[in-house]
């Protein structure tokens, strides 16, 4: 198993409440990179035509990787009006929906409300609240993978990096610069597209590796 591979020459953090070891940052840093979606497998959805095509391609899915991104707030009393993008991913393609466009919002709302499509991701509590506030819909069939790992004996906040290390013995790369970038910008950078799409893609890979489908 991948967990056993991590034991050799690395340090695993364990607490009295953990039944299974979780790799720490030092252990993960020694792993080979996780294969990510490149730009050729990422689709930006920013217009009505693109939204209609994405809906046709995604409405028959049974499970999708799911995440959102919001423009960071820095002022003490500033309230976020995010999310500004929603990411949904299959095993082949990552879709990034920009929510400034009404047809894009409508398609995202339809997909998130679909009870027959599992939306899998990490730490989705805040994402769900923002979706309800911004789109006026309550996402259905949402699966927070952190809870799955907790039920299987791992720490509560496993996160995508820990999950990828445990299941694939790989290092999931996340750019801090991209994470704190302006997600409300109408023109997203290539780095933003890759960052956002792969958060959702990795979540779906984890979902399938856990045999939850």
Biotite code that builds the C-alpha atoms (Angstrom):
import biotite.structure as struc

atoms = struc.array([
    struc.Atom([0.000, 0.000, 0.000], chain_id="A", res_id=1, res_name="UNK", atom_name="CA", element="C"),
    struc.Atom([1.143, 3.624, -0.570], chain_id="A", res_id=2, res_name="UNK", atom_name="CA", element="C"),
    struc.Atom([1.170, 4.271, 3.170], chain_id="A", res_id=3, res_name="UNK", atom_name="CA", element="C"),
    struc.Atom([3.855, 1.647, 3.624], chain_id="A", res_id=4, res_name="UNK", atom_name="CA", element="C"),
    struc.Atom([6.036, 3.276, 0.974], chain_id="A", res_id=5, res_name="UNK", atom_name="CA", element="C"),
    struc.Atom([5.945, 6.516, 2.900], chain_id="A", res_id=6, res_name="UNK", atom_name="CA", element="C"),
    struc.Atom([7.403, 4.867, 5.994], chain_id="A", res_id=7, res_name="UNK", atom_name="CA", element="C"),
    struc.Atom([10.886, 4.386, 4.584], chain_id="A", res_id=8, res_name="UNK", atom_name="CA", element="C"),
    struc.Atom([13.198, 7.344, 5.129], chain_id="A", res_id=9, res_name="UNK", atom_name="CA", element="C"),
    struc.Atom([10.353, 9.672, 6.047], chain_id="A", res_id=10, res_name="UNK", atom_name="CA", element="C"),
    struc.Atom([8.588, 10.782, 9.188], chain_id="A", res_id=11, res_name="UNK", atom_name="CA", element="C"),
    struc.Atom([4.900, 10.126, 9.689], chain_id="A", res_id=12, res_name="UNK", atom_name="CA", element="C"),
    struc.Atom([2.931, 12.162, 12.198], chain_id="A", res_id=13, res_name="UNK", atom_name="CA", element="C"),
    struc.Atom([0.615, 10.198, 14.433], chain_id="A", res_id=14, res_name="UNK", atom_name="CA", element="C"),
    struc.Atom([-1.495, 11.276, 17.385], chain_id="A", res_id=15, res_name="UNK", atom_name="CA", element="C"),
    struc.Atom([-3.292, 9.290, 20.019], chain_id="A", res_id=16, res_name="UNK", atom_name="CA", element="C"),
    struc.Atom([-6.572, 9.821, 18.173], chain_id="A", res_id=17, res_name="UNK", atom_name="CA", element="C"),
    struc.Atom([-5.357, 8.492, 14.821], chain_id="A", res_id=18, res_name="UNK", atom_name="CA", element="C"),
    struc.Atom([-5.779, 4.866, 13.930], chain_id="A", res_id=19, res_name="UNK", atom_name="CA", element="C"),
    struc.Atom([-3.935, 5.313, 10.630], chain_id="A", res_id=20, res_name="UNK", atom_name="CA", element="C"),
    struc.Atom([-0.829, 7.422, 9.956], chain_id="A", res_id=21, res_name="UNK", atom_name="CA", element="C"),
    struc.Atom([-1.057, 10.591, 7.903], chain_id="A", res_id=22, res_name="UNK", atom_name="CA", element="C"),
    struc.Atom([2.015, 11.783, 5.969], chain_id="A", res_id=23, res_name="UNK", atom_name="CA", element="C"),
    struc.Atom([3.360, 15.145, 7.128], chain_id="A", res_id=24, res_name="UNK", atom_name="CA", element="C"),
    struc.Atom([4.707, 17.950, 4.914], chain_id="A", res_id=25, res_name="UNK", atom_name="CA", element="C"),
    struc.Atom([8.259, 16.628, 5.022], chain_id="A", res_id=26, res_name="UNK", atom_name="CA", element="C"),
    struc.Atom([7.155, 13.172, 3.914], chain_id="A", res_id=27, res_name="UNK", atom_name="CA", element="C"),
    struc.Atom([4.999, 14.516, 1.103], chain_id="A", res_id=28, res_name="UNK", atom_name="CA", element="C"),
    struc.Atom([7.800, 16.781, -0.168], chain_id="A", res_id=29, res_name="UNK", atom_name="CA", element="C"),
    struc.Atom([9.909, 13.707, -0.981], chain_id="A", res_id=30, res_name="UNK", atom_name="CA", element="C"),
    struc.Atom([7.303, 12.158, -3.274], chain_id="A", res_id=31, res_name="UNK", atom_name="CA", element="C"),
    struc.Atom([7.139, 12.381, -7.057], chain_id="A", res_id=32, res_name="UNK", atom_name="CA", element="C"),
    struc.Atom([4.590, 14.890, -8.427], chain_id="A", res_id=33, res_name="UNK", atom_name="CA", element="C"),
    struc.Atom([1.009, 13.843, -9.045], chain_id="A", res_id=34, res_name="UNK", atom_name="CA", element="C"),
    struc.Atom([0.077, 13.924, -12.732], chain_id="A", res_id=35, res_name="UNK", atom_name="CA", element="C"),
    struc.Atom([-2.196, 16.896, -13.293], chain_id="A", res_id=36, res_name="UNK", atom_name="CA", element="C"),
    struc.Atom([-4.502, 18.107, -16.026], chain_id="A", res_id=37, res_name="UNK", atom_name="CA", element="C"),
    struc.Atom([-2.692, 20.389, -18.447], chain_id="A", res_id=38, res_name="UNK", atom_name="CA", element="C"),
    struc.Atom([-4.290, 23.276, -20.349], chain_id="A", res_id=39, res_name="UNK", atom_name="CA", element="C"),
    struc.Atom([-5.336, 21.015, -23.227], chain_id="A", res_id=40, res_name="UNK", atom_name="CA", element="C"),
    struc.Atom([-7.692, 19.223, -20.830], chain_id="A", res_id=41, res_name="UNK", atom_name="CA", element="C"),
    struc.Atom([-9.122, 22.318, -19.161], chain_id="A", res_id=42, res_name="UNK", atom_name="CA", element="C"),
    struc.Atom([-12.160, 24.193, -20.470], chain_id="A", res_id=43, res_name="UNK", atom_name="CA", element="C"),
    struc.Atom([-13.062, 27.716, -19.417], chain_id="A", res_id=44, res_name="UNK", atom_name="CA", element="C"),
    struc.Atom([-16.817, 28.267, -19.367], chain_id="A", res_id=45, res_name="UNK", atom_name="CA", element="C"),
    struc.Atom([-17.551, 31.983, -19.605], chain_id="A", res_id=46, res_name="UNK", atom_name="CA", element="C"),
    struc.Atom([-20.326, 32.379, -22.208], chain_id="A", res_id=47, res_name="UNK", atom_name="CA", element="C"),
    struc.Atom([-23.835, 31.065, -22.825], chain_id="A", res_id=48, res_name="UNK", atom_name="CA", element="C"),
    struc.Atom([-22.636, 28.859, -25.703], chain_id="A", res_id=49, res_name="UNK", atom_name="CA", element="C"),
    struc.Atom([-19.810, 27.381, -23.605], chain_id="A", res_id=50, res_name="UNK", atom_name="CA", element="C"),
    struc.Atom([-22.208, 26.807, -20.707], chain_id="A", res_id=51, res_name="UNK", atom_name="CA", element="C"),
    struc.Atom([-24.687, 24.944, -22.923], chain_id="A", res_id=52, res_name="UNK", atom_name="CA", element="C"),
    struc.Atom([-21.931, 22.699, -24.278], chain_id="A", res_id=53, res_name="UNK", atom_name="CA", element="C"),
    struc.Atom([-20.616, 21.993, -20.757], chain_id="A", res_id=54, res_name="UNK", atom_name="CA", element="C"),
    struc.Atom([-24.096, 21.100, -19.538], chain_id="A", res_id=55, res_name="UNK", atom_name="CA", element="C"),
    struc.Atom([-24.565, 18.654, -22.412], chain_id="A", res_id=56, res_name="UNK", atom_name="CA", element="C"),
    struc.Atom([-21.264, 16.991, -21.553], chain_id="A", res_id=57, res_name="UNK", atom_name="CA", element="C"),
    struc.Atom([-21.730, 16.885, -17.775], chain_id="A", res_id=58, res_name="UNK", atom_name="CA", element="C"),
    struc.Atom([-25.415, 16.225, -17.172], chain_id="A", res_id=59, res_name="UNK", atom_name="CA", element="C"),
    struc.Atom([-24.969, 12.459, -17.692], chain_id="A", res_id=60, res_name="UNK", atom_name="CA", element="C"),
    struc.Atom([-22.082, 12.167, -15.215], chain_id="A", res_id=61, res_name="UNK", atom_name="CA", element="C"),
    struc.Atom([-22.588, 10.151, -12.046], chain_id="A", res_id=62, res_name="UNK", atom_name="CA", element="C"),
    struc.Atom([-19.729, 11.832, -10.149], chain_id="A", res_id=63, res_name="UNK", atom_name="CA", element="C"),
    struc.Atom([-17.717, 15.020, -10.555], chain_id="A", res_id=64, res_name="UNK", atom_name="CA", element="C"),
    struc.Atom([-14.828, 16.609, -8.730], chain_id="A", res_id=65, res_name="UNK", atom_name="CA", element="C"),
    struc.Atom([-16.048, 19.852, -7.145], chain_id="A", res_id=66, res_name="UNK", atom_name="CA", element="C"),
    struc.Atom([-14.488, 23.015, -5.742], chain_id="A", res_id=67, res_name="UNK", atom_name="CA", element="C"),
    struc.Atom([-14.919, 26.792, -5.809], chain_id="A", res_id=68, res_name="UNK", atom_name="CA", element="C"),
    struc.Atom([-12.629, 29.814, -5.701], chain_id="A", res_id=69, res_name="UNK", atom_name="CA", element="C"),
    struc.Atom([-13.313, 33.322, -4.413], chain_id="A", res_id=70, res_name="UNK", atom_name="CA", element="C"),
    struc.Atom([-11.397, 36.564, -4.651], chain_id="A", res_id=71, res_name="UNK", atom_name="CA", element="C"),
    struc.Atom([-9.484, 36.953, -1.361], chain_id="A", res_id=72, res_name="UNK", atom_name="CA", element="C"),
    struc.Atom([-10.587, 39.614, 1.094], chain_id="A", res_id=73, res_name="UNK", atom_name="CA", element="C"),
    struc.Atom([-7.958, 41.594, 2.970], chain_id="A", res_id=74, res_name="UNK", atom_name="CA", element="C"),
    struc.Atom([-9.809, 44.407, 4.755], chain_id="A", res_id=75, res_name="UNK", atom_name="CA", element="C"),
    struc.Atom([-10.978, 43.566, 8.258], chain_id="A", res_id=76, res_name="UNK", atom_name="CA", element="C"),
    struc.Atom([-14.700, 44.049, 7.604], chain_id="A", res_id=77, res_name="UNK", atom_name="CA", element="C"),
    struc.Atom([-14.712, 43.216, 3.909], chain_id="A", res_id=78, res_name="UNK", atom_name="CA", element="C"),
    struc.Atom([-17.309, 40.607, 2.948], chain_id="A", res_id=79, res_name="UNK", atom_name="CA", element="C"),
    struc.Atom([-16.623, 38.260, 0.058], chain_id="A", res_id=80, res_name="UNK", atom_name="CA", element="C"),
    struc.Atom([-19.147, 38.157, -2.787], chain_id="A", res_id=81, res_name="UNK", atom_name="CA", element="C"),
    struc.Atom([-17.746, 34.854, -3.988], chain_id="A", res_id=82, res_name="UNK", atom_name="CA", element="C"),
    struc.Atom([-17.552, 32.270, -5.244], chain_id="A", res_id=83, res_name="UNK", atom_name="CA", element="C"),
    struc.Atom([-16.338, 33.756, -8.482], chain_id="A", res_id=84, res_name="UNK", atom_name="CA", element="C"),
    struc.Atom([-15.647, 30.443, -10.176], chain_id="A", res_id=85, res_name="UNK", atom_name="CA", element="C"),
    struc.Atom([-16.905, 26.895, -9.730], chain_id="A", res_id=86, res_name="UNK", atom_name="CA", element="C"),
    struc.Atom([-14.819, 23.922, -10.810], chain_id="A", res_id=87, res_name="UNK", atom_name="CA", element="C"),
    struc.Atom([-16.357, 20.636, -11.915], chain_id="A", res_id=88, res_name="UNK", atom_name="CA", element="C"),
    struc.Atom([-14.179, 17.862, -13.287], chain_id="A", res_id=89, res_name="UNK", atom_name="CA", element="C"),
    struc.Atom([-14.462, 14.504, -14.969], chain_id="A", res_id=90, res_name="UNK", atom_name="CA", element="C"),
    struc.Atom([-11.497, 12.145, -15.220], chain_id="A", res_id=91, res_name="UNK", atom_name="CA", element="C"),
    struc.Atom([-10.778, 13.563, -18.653], chain_id="A", res_id=92, res_name="UNK", atom_name="CA", element="C"),
    struc.Atom([-11.592, 17.292, -18.509], chain_id="A", res_id=93, res_name="UNK", atom_name="CA", element="C"),
    struc.Atom([-11.702, 20.039, -15.902], chain_id="A", res_id=94, res_name="UNK", atom_name="CA", element="C"),
    struc.Atom([-14.411, 22.700, -16.380], chain_id="A", res_id=95, res_name="UNK", atom_name="CA", element="C"),
    struc.Atom([-14.017, 26.160, -14.872], chain_id="A", res_id=96, res_name="UNK", atom_name="CA", element="C"),
    struc.Atom([-17.253, 28.150, -14.749], chain_id="A", res_id=97, res_name="UNK", atom_name="CA", element="C"),
    struc.Atom([-16.956, 31.920, -14.345], chain_id="A", res_id=98, res_name="UNK", atom_name="CA", element="C"),
    struc.Atom([-20.010, 33.139, -12.465], chain_id="A", res_id=99, res_name="UNK", atom_name="CA", element="C"),
    struc.Atom([-20.183, 36.700, -13.796], chain_id="A", res_id=100, res_name="UNK", atom_name="CA", element="C"),
    struc.Atom([-22.240, 35.324, -16.713], chain_id="A", res_id=101, res_name="UNK", atom_name="CA", element="C"),
    struc.Atom([-25.919, 34.545, -16.012], chain_id="A", res_id=102, res_name="UNK", atom_name="CA", element="C"),
    struc.Atom([-26.141, 31.451, -18.279], chain_id="A", res_id=103, res_name="UNK", atom_name="CA", element="C"),
    struc.Atom([-23.022, 30.055, -16.592], chain_id="A", res_id=104, res_name="UNK", atom_name="CA", element="C"),
    struc.Atom([-24.609, 30.563, -13.177], chain_id="A", res_id=105, res_name="UNK", atom_name="CA", element="C"),
    struc.Atom([-27.771, 28.814, -14.358], chain_id="A", res_id=106, res_name="UNK", atom_name="CA", element="C"),
    struc.Atom([-25.869, 25.772, -15.635], chain_id="A", res_id=107, res_name="UNK", atom_name="CA", element="C"),
    struc.Atom([-23.804, 25.516, -12.456], chain_id="A", res_id=108, res_name="UNK", atom_name="CA", element="C"),
    struc.Atom([-26.968, 25.730, -10.377], chain_id="A", res_id=109, res_name="UNK", atom_name="CA", element="C"),
    struc.Atom([-28.600, 22.948, -12.411], chain_id="A", res_id=110, res_name="UNK", atom_name="CA", element="C"),
    struc.Atom([-25.602, 20.643, -12.084], chain_id="A", res_id=111, res_name="UNK", atom_name="CA", element="C"),
    struc.Atom([-25.155, 21.296, -8.379], chain_id="A", res_id=112, res_name="UNK", atom_name="CA", element="C"),
    struc.Atom([-28.839, 20.646, -7.693], chain_id="A", res_id=113, res_name="UNK", atom_name="CA", element="C"),
    struc.Atom([-28.827, 17.364, -9.630], chain_id="A", res_id=114, res_name="UNK", atom_name="CA", element="C"),
    struc.Atom([-29.317, 14.596, -7.022], chain_id="A", res_id=115, res_name="UNK", atom_name="CA", element="C"),
    struc.Atom([-27.966, 11.905, -9.346], chain_id="A", res_id=116, res_name="UNK", atom_name="CA", element="C"),
    struc.Atom([-24.520, 13.486, -9.683], chain_id="A", res_id=117, res_name="UNK", atom_name="CA", element="C"),
    struc.Atom([-22.163, 13.140, -6.720], chain_id="A", res_id=118, res_name="UNK", atom_name="CA", element="C"),
    struc.Atom([-20.067, 16.276, -6.229], chain_id="A", res_id=119, res_name="UNK", atom_name="CA", element="C"),
    struc.Atom([-16.879, 15.235, -4.407], chain_id="A", res_id=120, res_name="UNK", atom_name="CA", element="C"),
    struc.Atom([-14.334, 17.601, -2.893], chain_id="A", res_id=121, res_name="UNK", atom_name="CA", element="C"),
    struc.Atom([-12.460, 18.630, 0.238], chain_id="A", res_id=122, res_name="UNK", atom_name="CA", element="C"),
    struc.Atom([-13.570, 21.075, 2.939], chain_id="A", res_id=123, res_name="UNK", atom_name="CA", element="C"),
    struc.Atom([-16.806, 21.985, 1.204], chain_id="A", res_id=124, res_name="UNK", atom_name="CA", element="C"),
    struc.Atom([-18.679, 23.544, 4.120], chain_id="A", res_id=125, res_name="UNK", atom_name="CA", element="C"),
    struc.Atom([-17.781, 27.122, 3.253], chain_id="A", res_id=126, res_name="UNK", atom_name="CA", element="C"),
    struc.Atom([-18.163, 26.458, -0.485], chain_id="A", res_id=127, res_name="UNK", atom_name="CA", element="C"),
    struc.Atom([-21.704, 25.244, 0.074], chain_id="A", res_id=128, res_name="UNK", atom_name="CA", element="C"),
    struc.Atom([-22.689, 28.282, 2.126], chain_id="A", res_id=129, res_name="UNK", atom_name="CA", element="C"),
    struc.Atom([-21.364, 30.635, -0.542], chain_id="A", res_id=130, res_name="UNK", atom_name="CA", element="C"),
    struc.Atom([-23.135, 28.739, -3.314], chain_id="A", res_id=131, res_name="UNK", atom_name="CA", element="C"),
    struc.Atom([-26.432, 29.024, -1.445], chain_id="A", res_id=132, res_name="UNK", atom_name="CA", element="C"),
    struc.Atom([-25.876, 32.755, -0.934], chain_id="A", res_id=133, res_name="UNK", atom_name="CA", element="C"),
    struc.Atom([-24.745, 33.523, -4.489], chain_id="A", res_id=134, res_name="UNK", atom_name="CA", element="C"),
    struc.Atom([-26.816, 31.164, -6.620], chain_id="A", res_id=135, res_name="UNK", atom_name="CA", element="C"),
    struc.Atom([-29.811, 30.650, -4.383], chain_id="A", res_id=136, res_name="UNK", atom_name="CA", element="C"),
    struc.Atom([-29.594, 26.865, -4.645], chain_id="A", res_id=137, res_name="UNK", atom_name="CA", element="C"),
    struc.Atom([-28.638, 24.208, -2.120], chain_id="A", res_id=138, res_name="UNK", atom_name="CA", element="C"),
    struc.Atom([-26.180, 21.757, -3.733], chain_id="A", res_id=139, res_name="UNK", atom_name="CA", element="C"),
    struc.Atom([-27.337, 18.142, -3.594], chain_id="A", res_id=140, res_name="UNK", atom_name="CA", element="C"),
    struc.Atom([-25.313, 14.917, -3.383], chain_id="A", res_id=141, res_name="UNK", atom_name="CA", element="C"),
    struc.Atom([-22.255, 16.777, -2.109], chain_id="A", res_id=142, res_name="UNK", atom_name="CA", element="C"),
    struc.Atom([-19.576, 14.531, -0.602], chain_id="A", res_id=143, res_name="UNK", atom_name="CA", element="C"),
    struc.Atom([-16.841, 16.058, 1.552], chain_id="A", res_id=144, res_name="UNK", atom_name="CA", element="C"),
    struc.Atom([-13.973, 13.599, 1.275], chain_id="A", res_id=145, res_name="UNK", atom_name="CA", element="C"),
    struc.Atom([-12.501, 14.797, 4.570], chain_id="A", res_id=146, res_name="UNK", atom_name="CA", element="C"),
    struc.Atom([-15.406, 13.067, 6.316], chain_id="A", res_id=147, res_name="UNK", atom_name="CA", element="C"),
    struc.Atom([-14.751, 9.845, 4.435], chain_id="A", res_id=148, res_name="UNK", atom_name="CA", element="C"),
    struc.Atom([-11.147, 9.798, 5.602], chain_id="A", res_id=149, res_name="UNK", atom_name="CA", element="C"),
    struc.Atom([-12.200, 10.594, 9.154], chain_id="A", res_id=150, res_name="UNK", atom_name="CA", element="C"),
    struc.Atom([-14.600, 7.644, 9.110], chain_id="A", res_id=151, res_name="UNK", atom_name="CA", element="C"),
    struc.Atom([-11.744, 5.439, 7.893], chain_id="A", res_id=152, res_name="UNK", atom_name="CA", element="C"),
    struc.Atom([-9.491, 6.429, 10.752], chain_id="A", res_id=153, res_name="UNK", atom_name="CA", element="C"),
    struc.Atom([-7.467, 9.353, 9.394], chain_id="A", res_id=154, res_name="UNK", atom_name="CA", element="C"),
    struc.Atom([-7.331, 12.866, 10.777], chain_id="A", res_id=155, res_name="UNK", atom_name="CA", element="C"),
    struc.Atom([-10.297, 15.157, 10.197], chain_id="A", res_id=156, res_name="UNK", atom_name="CA", element="C"),
    struc.Atom([-8.539, 17.588, 7.865], chain_id="A", res_id=157, res_name="UNK", atom_name="CA", element="C"),
    struc.Atom([-6.826, 15.167, 5.486], chain_id="A", res_id=158, res_name="UNK", atom_name="CA", element="C"),
    struc.Atom([-7.122, 17.554, 2.527], chain_id="A", res_id=159, res_name="UNK", atom_name="CA", element="C"),
    struc.Atom([-6.209, 16.918, -1.084], chain_id="A", res_id=160, res_name="UNK", atom_name="CA", element="C"),
    struc.Atom([-2.442, 16.856, -0.470], chain_id="A", res_id=161, res_name="UNK", atom_name="CA", element="C"),
    struc.Atom([-2.641, 14.206, 2.229], chain_id="A", res_id=162, res_name="UNK", atom_name="CA", element="C"),
    struc.Atom([-5.179, 12.150, 0.299], chain_id="A", res_id=163, res_name="UNK", atom_name="CA", element="C"),
    struc.Atom([-3.086, 12.093, -2.868], chain_id="A", res_id=164, res_name="UNK", atom_name="CA", element="C"),
    struc.Atom([-0.009, 11.090, -0.839], chain_id="A", res_id=165, res_name="UNK", atom_name="CA", element="C"),
    struc.Atom([-1.809, 8.253, 0.936], chain_id="A", res_id=166, res_name="UNK", atom_name="CA", element="C"),
    struc.Atom([-3.693, 6.839, -2.046], chain_id="A", res_id=167, res_name="UNK", atom_name="CA", element="C"),
    struc.Atom([-1.236, 7.429, -4.896], chain_id="A", res_id=168, res_name="UNK", atom_name="CA", element="C"),
    struc.Atom([2.089, 7.926, -3.112], chain_id="A", res_id=169, res_name="UNK", atom_name="CA", element="C"),
    struc.Atom([2.397, 11.227, -5.001], chain_id="A", res_id=170, res_name="UNK", atom_name="CA", element="C"),
    struc.Atom([2.863, 14.917, -4.157], chain_id="A", res_id=171, res_name="UNK", atom_name="CA", element="C"),
    struc.Atom([0.002, 17.205, -5.136], chain_id="A", res_id=172, res_name="UNK", atom_name="CA", element="C"),
    struc.Atom([1.403, 20.609, -6.085], chain_id="A", res_id=173, res_name="UNK", atom_name="CA", element="C"),
    struc.Atom([-0.557, 23.732, -5.137], chain_id="A", res_id=174, res_name="UNK", atom_name="CA", element="C"),
    struc.Atom([0.620, 27.250, -5.942], chain_id="A", res_id=175, res_name="UNK", atom_name="CA", element="C"),
    struc.Atom([0.202, 29.690, -3.047], chain_id="A", res_id=176, res_name="UNK", atom_name="CA", element="C"),
    struc.Atom([0.405, 32.562, -5.516], chain_id="A", res_id=177, res_name="UNK", atom_name="CA", element="C"),
    struc.Atom([-2.487, 31.188, -7.541], chain_id="A", res_id=178, res_name="UNK", atom_name="CA", element="C"),
    struc.Atom([-4.491, 30.366, -4.424], chain_id="A", res_id=179, res_name="UNK", atom_name="CA", element="C"),
    struc.Atom([-4.476, 34.007, -3.299], chain_id="A", res_id=180, res_name="UNK", atom_name="CA", element="C"),
    struc.Atom([-4.925, 35.524, -6.755], chain_id="A", res_id=181, res_name="UNK", atom_name="CA", element="C"),
    struc.Atom([-7.905, 37.532, -8.031], chain_id="A", res_id=182, res_name="UNK", atom_name="CA", element="C"),
    struc.Atom([-10.499, 34.933, -8.992], chain_id="A", res_id=183, res_name="UNK", atom_name="CA", element="C"),
    struc.Atom([-12.979, 37.665, -9.929], chain_id="A", res_id=184, res_name="UNK", atom_name="CA", element="C"),
    struc.Atom([-10.769, 38.768, -12.814], chain_id="A", res_id=185, res_name="UNK", atom_name="CA", element="C"),
    struc.Atom([-12.645, 38.284, -16.130], chain_id="A", res_id=186, res_name="UNK", atom_name="CA", element="C"),
    struc.Atom([-9.417, 37.008, -17.712], chain_id="A", res_id=187, res_name="UNK", atom_name="CA", element="C"),
    struc.Atom([-7.928, 34.202, -15.665], chain_id="A", res_id=188, res_name="UNK", atom_name="CA", element="C"),
    struc.Atom([-4.249, 33.338, -16.067], chain_id="A", res_id=189, res_name="UNK", atom_name="CA", element="C"),
    struc.Atom([-2.976, 29.947, -17.184], chain_id="A", res_id=190, res_name="UNK", atom_name="CA", element="C"),
    struc.Atom([-1.679, 29.364, -13.661], chain_id="A", res_id=191, res_name="UNK", atom_name="CA", element="C"),
    struc.Atom([-5.145, 30.028, -12.237], chain_id="A", res_id=192, res_name="UNK", atom_name="CA", element="C"),
    struc.Atom([-6.783, 27.654, -14.703], chain_id="A", res_id=193, res_name="UNK", atom_name="CA", element="C"),
    struc.Atom([-4.357, 24.837, -13.916], chain_id="A", res_id=194, res_name="UNK", atom_name="CA", element="C"),
    struc.Atom([-4.645, 25.394, -10.168], chain_id="A", res_id=195, res_name="UNK", atom_name="CA", element="C"),
    struc.Atom([-8.434, 25.512, -10.129], chain_id="A", res_id=196, res_name="UNK", atom_name="CA", element="C"),
    struc.Atom([-9.101, 22.615, -12.491], chain_id="A", res_id=197, res_name="UNK", atom_name="CA", element="C"),
    struc.Atom([-6.730, 20.272, -10.699], chain_id="A", res_id=198, res_name="UNK", atom_name="CA", element="C"),
    struc.Atom([-8.250, 20.814, -7.279], chain_id="A", res_id=199, res_name="UNK", atom_name="CA", element="C"),
    struc.Atom([-11.487, 19.365, -8.652], chain_id="A", res_id=200, res_name="UNK", atom_name="CA", element="C"),
    struc.Atom([-9.744, 16.726, -10.772], chain_id="A", res_id=201, res_name="UNK", atom_name="CA", element="C"),
    struc.Atom([-7.684, 15.400, -7.863], chain_id="A", res_id=202, res_name="UNK", atom_name="CA", element="C"),
    struc.Atom([-10.804, 15.189, -5.705], chain_id="A", res_id=203, res_name="UNK", atom_name="CA", element="C"),
    struc.Atom([-12.480, 12.977, -8.303], chain_id="A", res_id=204, res_name="UNK", atom_name="CA", element="C"),
    struc.Atom([-9.386, 10.783, -8.582], chain_id="A", res_id=205, res_name="UNK", atom_name="CA", element="C"),
    struc.Atom([-9.476, 10.338, -4.807], chain_id="A", res_id=206, res_name="UNK", atom_name="CA", element="C"),
    struc.Atom([-13.209, 9.586, -4.917], chain_id="A", res_id=207, res_name="UNK", atom_name="CA", element="C"),
    struc.Atom([-12.670, 6.746, -7.376], chain_id="A", res_id=208, res_name="UNK", atom_name="CA", element="C"),
    struc.Atom([-9.587, 5.433, -5.565], chain_id="A", res_id=209, res_name="UNK", atom_name="CA", element="C"),
    struc.Atom([-11.672, 5.143, -2.404], chain_id="A", res_id=210, res_name="UNK", atom_name="CA", element="C"),
    struc.Atom([-14.127, 2.969, -4.378], chain_id="A", res_id=211, res_name="UNK", atom_name="CA", element="C"),
    struc.Atom([-17.023, 5.277, -3.546], chain_id="A", res_id=212, res_name="UNK", atom_name="CA", element="C"),
    struc.Atom([-18.608, 5.038, -6.993], chain_id="A", res_id=213, res_name="UNK", atom_name="CA", element="C"),
])
